[in-house]
Amino acid sequence: MNIYLIARKIVQVIALILLMAVVLYIIFRLMPGNPAEIFLFGAKSHGSSAVQLQRIEAQLGLSGGKWNYKNFITYMEDILTFNFGYDYFRQTTVWQLILGALPYTLILIGSATVLSYAIGLPLGIISIWTRGKKSEGALVSGGLVLNSIPYFILAIVLYLYFVAYYRLEPVRSIFPLSDVTHPTLSSLAYVTAALTLPLATLAVIIASGNLLTMRAAMVSVLGEDFIMTARAKGVSDGSIMFHHAARNAMIPVSTQMALNFASIASGAVITEIIYSIPGIGSLTYNAILNLDYPLAEGTLFFLALIVIAAYSMVDFIHAWLDPRISL
């Protein structure tokens, strides 16, 4: 791999992270109100002092006004070192809250990503294998319909039928992390039941998109000259489909992977809220409702970091799939 190009990619990632931190700074300072007064709202009825207000403003980086350049420098130093501040509502640091919620989000996003590709890519290949038949029409039509459904609509429908009406799934998808780190048969069964509907919400929509993308890529690849050469040499259809066409079709699919990951991350926020999963999505939602500025800044920054990391991995995946591509 070219070291210069790798260094350039690292510089691009750093620049994107800095830009994202600046955007968050601007957005939260454009919001009306004083977060320090919000935190002291309950205390005001008990005679909170101006000294307390000034102390909290200093801790929130608001002393001297929202747009003070010294506060901006302090903000950039803190957010880039993951020092997101103290959460007065929960009486703990924002970083501790993120660390407690992060495993749930990673389990949900990781499992949904694996499932969506494990389902969508084979179905995309099958749709080409059965080209011109009714099964192809059914797969493509189903993929188009499912891929157009918003996450919150599918999540609500699944919740109503399987939780509210038929009581087949738990009302809240909450489980201790020890059930995952130290699993038993009973704990695995409960975790599976708790995550079935959230995973179905994310995986079904993304898998349908993967099906359509894989099918389109396979159609393009099957018209290439090297496929015709392989057929002329007597290579079997199965070998052409899986070993020649599918590998080359994975290049545009891998590009879609980063977009899918961003979509899954945003869908996970909605899914966590609906199914009461104590992940970063629920943490962000509650922080915004409570006007909890430090927690909202920290969770949004962390979610953006996950998406940026996914986008940055695309070039490496391309280089691994196709040696002709220089990183």
C-alpha positions as CSV (number, residue, x, y, z in Angstrom):
1,M,0.0,0.0,0.0
2,N,1.2,3.5,-0.8
3,I,2.2,5.2,2.5
4,Y,1.6,8.7,1.0
5,L,-2.0,7.8,0.2
6,I,-2.6,6.2,3.6
7,A,-1.3,9.4,5.2
8,R,-3.6,11.5,3.0
9,K,-6.6,9.4,4.1
10,I,-5.6,9.9,7.8
11,V,-5.4,13.7,7.3
12,Q,-8.8,13.6,5.6
13,V,-10.3,11.8,8.6
14,I,-8.8,14.2,11.1
15,A,-10.1,17.2,9.1
16,L,-13.5,15.7,9.0
17,I,-13.5,15.1,12.7
18,L,-12.4,18.7,13.4
19,L,-15.2,20.0,11.1
20,M,-17.8,17.8,12.8
21,A,-16.7,19.1,16.2
22,V,-17.0,22.7,15.0
23,V,-20.5,22.1,13.6
24,L,-21.6,20.6,16.9
25,Y,-20.2,23.6,18.7
26,I,-22.2,26.0,16.5
27,I,-25.4,24.0,16.6
28,F,-25.6,23.8,20.4
29,R,-24.7,27.4,20.9
30,L,-27.4,28.5,18.5
31,M,-30.0,26.8,20.7
32,P,-31.9,29.2,22.9
33,G,-31.5,29.4,26.7
34,N,-28.7,28.9,29.2
35,P,-27.9,25.3,30.0
36,A,-26.5,26.3,33.4
37,E,-29.9,27.8,34.3
38,I,-31.6,24.6,33.2
39,F,-29.4,22.5,35.5
40,L,-30.1,24.9,38.4
41,F,-33.9,25.1,37.7
42,G,-34.7,22.7,40.5
43,A,-32.2,24.3,42.8
44,K,-33.6,27.8,42.3
45,S,-36.7,27.0,44.3
46,H,-34.2,26.3,47.2
47,G,-32.4,29.6,46.8
48,S,-29.5,28.9,44.4
49,S,-26.9,31.6,44.2
50,A,-25.3,33.5,41.4
51,V,-22.0,31.9,42.4
52,Q,-23.4,28.4,41.7
53,L,-24.6,29.6,38.3
54,Q,-21.2,31.0,37.4
55,R,-19.5,27.8,38.6
56,I,-21.7,25.6,36.4
57,E,-21.3,28.0,33.4
58,A,-17.5,27.7,33.8
59,Q,-17.7,23.9,33.9
60,L,-20.0,23.9,30.8
61,G,-17.6,26.3,28.9
62,L,-20.1,29.1,28.9
63,S,-18.5,31.7,31.1
64,G,-18.0,35.0,29.2
65,G,-20.7,34.1,26.7
66,K,-21.6,31.3,24.3
67,W,-19.3,32.6,21.6
68,N,-16.2,33.4,23.6
69,Y,-13.1,32.2,21.7
70,K,-11.4,30.9,24.8
71,N,-14.4,28.7,25.5
72,F,-14.2,27.4,21.9
73,I,-10.5,26.5,22.4
74,T,-11.4,24.7,25.6
75,Y,-14.3,23.0,24.0
76,M,-12.1,21.6,21.1
77,E,-9.4,20.4,23.6
78,D,-12.0,18.6,25.7
79,I,-14.1,17.0,23.0
80,L,-11.0,15.7,21.1
81,T,-9.8,14.1,24.3
82,F,-13.2,12.6,25.1
83,N,-13.7,14.9,28.0
84,F,-17.3,15.6,27.5
85,G,-17.9,17.1,30.9
86,Y,-20.2,16.3,33.8
87,D,-23.9,15.3,33.6
88,Y,-25.8,17.1,36.4
89,F,-29.0,15.1,35.8
90,R,-27.4,11.8,36.4
91,Q,-24.6,13.0,38.7
92,T,-21.8,11.3,36.7
93,T,-19.5,12.1,33.8
94,V,-20.8,12.0,30.2
95,W,-18.0,9.6,29.3
96,Q,-19.2,7.0,31.9
97,L,-22.7,7.2,30.5
98,I,-21.4,6.7,26.9
99,L,-19.3,3.7,28.0
100,G,-22.3,2.2,29.7
101,A,-24.6,2.6,26.6
102,L,-22.0,1.9,23.9
103,P,-22.0,-2.0,24.1
104,Y,-25.7,-2.1,23.5
105,T,-25.4,0.1,20.4
106,L,-22.4,-1.9,19.1
107,I,-24.2,-5.2,19.6
108,L,-27.3,-3.9,17.7
109,I,-25.4,-2.2,14.9
110,G,-22.9,-5.0,14.5
111,S,-25.5,-7.8,14.5
112,A,-27.8,-5.9,12.1
113,T,-24.9,-5.3,9.7
114,V,-23.8,-8.9,9.6
115,L,-27.4,-10.2,9.2
116,S,-28.2,-7.7,6.4
117,Y,-25.3,-8.8,4.3
118,A,-25.7,-12.5,5.2
119,I,-29.3,-12.2,3.9
120,G,-29.1,-9.6,1.2
121,L,-26.1,-10.7,-0.8
122,P,-27.1,-14.4,-1.3
123,L,-30.6,-13.2,-2.3
124,G,-29.1,-10.8,-4.8
125,I,-27.1,-13.7,-6.4
126,I,-30.2,-15.9,-6.4
127,S,-32.2,-13.2,-8.1
128,I,-29.7,-13.3,-11.0
129,W,-29.5,-17.1,-11.0
130,T,-33.3,-17.2,-11.5
131,R,-33.3,-14.4,-14.0
132,G,-36.5,-14.3,-16.1
133,K,-38.5,-16.4,-13.6
134,K,-41.3,-15.4,-11.3
135,S,-39.0,-15.8,-8.3
136,E,-36.8,-13.0,-9.6
137,G,-39.8,-10.7,-9.9
138,A,-40.9,-11.6,-6.3
139,L,-37.4,-11.0,-4.9
140,V,-36.9,-7.6,-6.7
141,S,-40.5,-6.4,-5.9
142,G,-40.1,-7.4,-2.3
143,G,-36.7,-5.7,-2.1
144,L,-38.1,-2.5,-3.6
145,V,-41.0,-2.4,-1.2
146,L,-39.1,-3.2,2.0
147,N,-36.2,-0.9,1.1
148,S,-38.7,2.0,0.8
149,I,-40.1,1.5,4.4
150,P,-38.8,4.0,7.0
151,Y,-37.3,2.4,10.1
152,F,-39.8,3.9,12.5
153,I,-42.8,2.6,10.5
154,L,-41.5,-1.0,10.5
155,A,-40.4,-0.8,14.1
156,I,-43.8,0.4,15.2
157,V,-45.7,-2.2,13.2
158,L,-43.5,-5.0,14.5
159,Y,-43.9,-3.7,18.1
160,L,-47.7,-3.4,17.8
161,Y,-48.1,-7.0,16.5
162,F,-45.5,-8.9,18.4
163,V,-45.4,-7.0,21.6
164,A,-48.7,-5.1,22.2
165,Y,-51.1,-7.5,20.5
166,Y,-49.7,-11.0,20.8
167,R,-47.2,-10.6,23.6
168,L,-44.6,-12.7,21.9
169,E,-41.7,-10.5,22.7
170,P,-40.6,-8.6,25.8
171,V,-42.0,-5.0,26.2
172,R,-38.5,-3.6,26.8
173,S,-35.3,-5.0,25.1
174,I,-33.2,-4.6,28.2
175,F,-30.7,-7.2,29.4
176,P,-27.5,-7.1,31.5
177,L,-24.3,-7.1,29.6
178,S,-23.2,-10.1,31.6
179,D,-25.7,-12.2,29.6
180,V,-23.5,-11.5,26.6
181,T,-20.0,-11.6,28.2
182,H,-20.8,-14.6,30.3
183,P,-23.6,-16.4,28.4
184,T,-25.7,-19.3,29.5
185,L,-28.4,-21.1,27.6
186,S,-31.2,-19.2,29.4
187,S,-29.4,-15.8,29.1
188,L,-28.8,-16.4,25.3
189,A,-32.4,-17.2,24.8
190,Y,-33.5,-14.1,26.5
191,V,-31.0,-11.9,24.7
192,T,-32.1,-13.4,21.4
193,A,-35.8,-12.8,22.2
194,A,-35.0,-9.2,23.3
195,L,-33.1,-8.4,20.1
196,T,-35.2,-10.2,17.6
197,L,-37.5,-7.3,16.7
198,P,-34.9,-4.6,16.8
199,L,-32.6,-6.6,14.6
200,A,-35.4,-7.5,12.2
201,T,-36.3,-3.8,11.9
202,L,-32.7,-2.9,10.8
203,A,-31.7,-6.0,9.0
204,V,-34.8,-6.4,6.8
205,I,-34.6,-2.9,5.4
206,I,-30.8,-2.9,4.8
207,A,-30.8,-6.5,3.4
208,S,-33.4,-5.5,0.8
209,G,-31.1,-2.6,-0.3
210,N,-28.2,-5.0,-0.4
211,L,-30.2,-7.4,-2.6
212,L,-31.0,-4.7,-5.1
213,T,-27.4,-3.4,-5.1
214,M,-25.9,-6.9,-5.5
215,R,-28.3,-7.7,-8.3
216,A,-27.5,-4.5,-10.2
217,A,-23.7,-5.1,-9.7
218,M,-24.0,-8.7,-10.9
219,V,-25.9,-7.7,-14.0
220,S,-23.1,-5.3,-14.9
221,V,-20.3,-7.8,-14.2
222,L,-21.9,-10.7,-16.1
223,G,-21.6,-8.6,-19.2
224,E,-17.9,-8.2,-18.9
225,D,-15.4,-9.8,-21.3
226,F,-13.7,-11.9,-18.7
227,I,-17.1,-13.6,-18.0
228,M,-17.5,-14.4,-21.7
229,T,-13.9,-15.8,-21.7
230,A,-14.7,-18.0,-18.7
231,R,-17.8,-19.4,-20.4
232,A,-15.8,-20.1,-23.6
233,K,-13.3,-22.1,-21.5
234,G,-16.1,-24.2,-20.2
235,V,-16.2,-22.9,-16.6
236,S,-19.4,-24.0,-14.9
237,D,-22.2,-21.6,-14.3
238,G,-21.9,-22.0,-10.5
239,S,-18.2,-21.1,-10.6
240,I,-18.7,-18.1,-12.8
241,M,-21.6,-16.9,-10.7
242,F,-19.9,-17.2,-7.3
243,H,-16.1,-17.1,-7.9
244,H,-15.9,-14.7,-10.8
245,A,-19.0,-12.4,-10.9
246,A,-19.8,-12.2,-7.2
247,R,-16.3,-11.2,-6.1
248,N,-16.1,-8.4,-8.7
249,A,-19.7,-7.3,-7.9
250,M,-18.6,-6.8,-4.3
251,I,-16.7,-3.7,-5.1
252,P,-19.8,-1.4,-5.6
253,V,-21.5,-3.3,-2.8
254,S,-18.6,-2.4,-0.5
255,T,-19.1,1.2,-1.4
256,Q,-22.7,0.9,-0.4
257,M,-21.5,-0.7,2.9
258,A,-20.4,2.6,4.3
259,L,-23.7,4.2,3.4
260,N,-25.5,1.2,4.9
261,F,-23.6,1.6,8.1
262,A,-24.5,5.2,8.4
263,S,-28.1,4.3,7.7
264,I,-28.0,1.5,10.3
265,A,-26.5,3.9,12.9
266,S,-29.3,6.4,12.3
267,G,-31.9,3.6,12.3
268,A,-30.4,2.2,15.5
269,V,-31.2,5.5,17.3
270,I,-34.9,5.2,16.3
271,T,-35.0,1.5,17.1
272,E,-33.4,1.9,20.5
273,I,-36.0,4.5,21.4
274,I,-39.0,2.4,20.3
275,Y,-37.8,-0.8,21.9
276,S,-36.3,0.9,25.0
277,I,-32.8,-0.4,24.4
278,P,-30.4,1.5,26.7
279,G,-27.9,2.4,24.0
280,I,-26.4,5.6,22.7
281,G,-29.6,6.3,20.7
282,S,-31.8,6.3,23.7
283,L,-29.2,8.3,25.6
284,T,-29.2,11.0,22.9
285,Y,-33.0,11.1,22.7
286,N,-33.3,11.6,26.5
287,A,-30.5,14.2,26.5
288,I,-32.3,16.2,23.8
289,L,-35.6,16.0,25.6
290,N,-34.1,17.1,28.9
291,L,-32.0,19.8,27.2
292,D,-28.9,18.0,28.6
293,Y,-26.3,19.8,26.4
294,P,-23.1,18.0,27.6
295,L,-24.6,14.6,27.1
296,A,-26.2,15.5,23.8
297,E,-22.9,16.9,22.5
298,G,-21.0,13.8,23.6
299,T,-23.3,11.2,22.2
300,L,-23.7,12.9,18.9
301,F,-20.0,13.3,18.6
302,F,-19.5,9.6,19.3
303,L,-22.1,8.5,16.9
304,A,-20.5,10.7,14.2
305,L,-17.1,9.1,14.9
306,I,-18.6,5.6,14.3
307,V,-19.9,6.7,11.0
308,I,-16.7,8.4,9.9
309,A,-14.7,5.3,10.8
310,A,-17.1,3.2,8.7
311,Y,-16.6,5.5,5.7
312,S,-12.9,5.5,6.1
313,M,-12.7,1.7,5.9
314,V,-14.2,1.7,2.4
315,D,-10.9,2.4,0.6
316,F,-9.2,-0.4,2.5
317,I,-12.0,-2.8,1.6
318,H,-11.8,-1.8,-2.0
319,A,-8.0,-2.5,-2.1
320,W,-8.5,-5.9,-0.5
321,L,-11.3,-6.9,-3.0
322,D,-9.5,-5.6,-6.1
323,P,-5.7,-5.5,-6.1
324,R,-5.8,-3.1,-9.1
325,I,-7.2,-0.4,-6.9
326,S,-4.5,1.7,-5.2
327,L,-5.3,2.9,-1.7
